[in-house]
Amino acid sequence: MSHQPSLLQKYNVPAPRYTSYPTVPLWADDMNELKWKKLVKIAYEDFGDSEGITLYIHMPYCESLCTYCGCNKRITKNHAVETPYIESVIKEWEIYLSLFETQPKLAGIHLGGGTPTFFSPSSLKRMLGSILGTSELMKEAELSFEGHPNNTTRDHLQTLFDLGFRRVSYGIQDFNIDVQKAIHRIQPLEKVKEATDIAREIGYESVNFDLIYGLPHQNIATIEDTFEKVSSLKPDRIAFYSYAHLPSAFPAQKSFEQYLPKEEEKRALYEKGKQILSEIGYLEVGMDHFALENDPLYQAKENKTLHRNFMGYTTSPSKILIGLGNSSISDIYYAYGQNVKDINLYKEQIGLTHLPLTKGHAMSSEDIATRDLILNLICNQVAEWDATFYHDISPSNLEKLTTFQKEGLIQFDASGIEILELGLPFVRNICTAFDLRMQEKTERQFVFSKAI
């Protein structure tokens, strides 16, 4: 479906991605280690036994810099850094273990980065073996990792498979050589095919591709070519993300600024990609994910059990996400916490047996209610509310919602709200109407990527 240029221009403004509410820049920063440990214990007592814990482990190292990247990473070719880092992650997990009254159940593990496959298979086996040896994997646990097609070896794939991993997500971004050169991530189709084929041969149940639109030198022809190649490999899921241009935070992005597509051109790239995906059998899930009809992610959307957290859309119902490693973020339902970003400081704090928190946020009852509403909109495009909530919507927010409705983006009344098909590209904008934390802090400036 095409969109009026005026709407794209109007709503292509900075807005949060809502992998959390409140979003990280708006946290109250009211956390200390003692308070965090107390809240972890409460969350574990409430949800640990029934839903288990999901672990996100941040693996920060990369051998070379991809200039588009907005992740927390350290560039090095020195693999001697692996062992000290792995040891720190194991020790961090041991600190959490000391807070639990029982052996924890794991609902999932996700390795992100950086480049998890920077680490040798033996390093990964040591780290994960220690964590799995002190935990119980739940029956439906989902173990996944992000792999770079150029350095994800058969040994990596086999080692992780033997530990229980069944899903791998490859960062592709784009297959066009000019685009790859501009973003400093050159990976031929042959390497991607090899990594995909080996994963399937070993027995991985889900191979995912991460793609990005809005990169330098992309146009309709390059997108068509990229998706033709994607179609030949038929991954189970596809994340088709909007490129987030934040050169003030990531200066390497300035190197290709002049070659970026304009606003309407960028949206046309997404629409073309979405059209091709639909033609080859993929169905849209949320804002930026696509899956085949039999994939659990699409089934979760249909069953309205889809969830969203700092890793994006997930099928995991777990209310406890614990982040291990530098810069990783934890979401324990009652609070958020983020580890220090500096790797040396992270290792130093762990060495002193401190949880290396740098900031956090304790959730109020209003925060929890708002998060539920925003999550429902982002996951299911529908949210219900009662008459009291409806009557408490501020005049300015009611005016925003009325404008969205007149533009054909939503429908709402005293019982709830629904995002219409025309409104799907603007879901982040629509959610800002309920973002009370952001509205309270309008005098402050926050760095968010543009919504479209």
C-alpha positions, 0 to 999 in steps of 0.5 A: 500500500502506498502512502501519501508523501505528506504523511511520510514527511510529517511522521518521519521524525525521531521516535523510539523503537519501543523495545522497552517502555520507558525507553532507555534515555527516559529511565529515572536512573534510580537504581543501585546494586542492592535495590537491583538484587532485591527486585531480581529476587522478587521477580524470580519468586514471581515468575522464575519457576513458571516462565523461566529466565531468558538470557541475553549475552553480549559478545562485543568483539568484531575483527573489522568495523561495519560503518552502518552499525549502531551496536556496542562493539570493540574492534580487534584482531587480538583473540587473546581477549576472549578468555578474560571476557568469557571468565567475566561473563561466567562470574557475572552469572554466578552472582545472579545464581547466588540470588536464586533460591532454586536452580534456575530454569532457562526459557532461552539464550540469545548471543548478540554482539558485536560478533558472537562468532568472533569467539572460538567454538571452544570459548563459546562451549566453555561459557555456555557449558558453565551456564547450562551446567548450573541451570535447567533448560525448559522443554520449549527453550529457544537458543539462538545466536547472531552469526557473521556469514564470513566467519561462522564455521561448521565448527561454530555451528556444530558446537552450538547445535550440540549445546542446544542451539536451533536458530541462527540469525545471519547479518546480511544487510544487502547483497549489492557490492556497492552497498557492501563496500560503502558499509564496509561489510563485504560478504559474497552470496556464496559465503551466505549460501555456505553458512545457510546450507551448513546450518540446515545440514547440521539440523538447525530448525530456523535460519534467519536473515537480517536485512536493512533498508535505507543504506547508501547506494540502495535503490529499487533495482538493488533491493529487487536483486537482494531479494531475488538472492534471498528468495533462492536461500529461503530463510525461515524468518527475515528482519527488514530493519530501517537503517538508523542514521545517528552520526552524532553517536556513531561517527563512521556513518558520516562516511556515506551520508551523501549516498543515503536515499531520501525519505520517500525513496527509503520508504519505497525500498521497504514497500518494494521489499515487502511486496516481494516478500509477500509474493514469495510466501512471507507474512508480516509480523509486527513492525519489521519482521517477516516469517513463513506461515508455519514459523513459530513467530508468525503463529505467535502473532496469529495467537496474540502471544507475540512479545517484544523486548530488547532483542526484538520480537520473540515467542518467549513468554518469559518476564525475566530477561537477564543481560550478561556482558558489557552494555547488556540490558536486563528487563525483570518486569519490575525494573530495567538495568543496563551494564557499563559499556566499557569492557575494562570497567565491566571486567573490573566490576565483576572481578570485585564481585559487583553487578556492573550496573551503570543505570536502571529504572524501577517501574511504577504501576503507571509504567507497567500499564503503559508498557502493556498498552504499547506492547499490545500495539506493537505486537498485535496492533490492537489494545483494549482499555476501560472507560476510566483509562479512556477518560483519563487520556489528556486533551493533547493526547486525545487530539493526537489520536483524533488526528491519527484517526482522521488520517486513516491510521487508527480507529479508537473509542471508549473500549480501545484502539486498533492500528489500521493497515495504513497506519502500520508504518507509523506505529512508533509515532502512534505509540508516542501518544501514550509515552507519558515519560517522554511527554513529561521530559519535553524540555530534554533532547533525546537521540532517537532514529527517525520513525520511517 
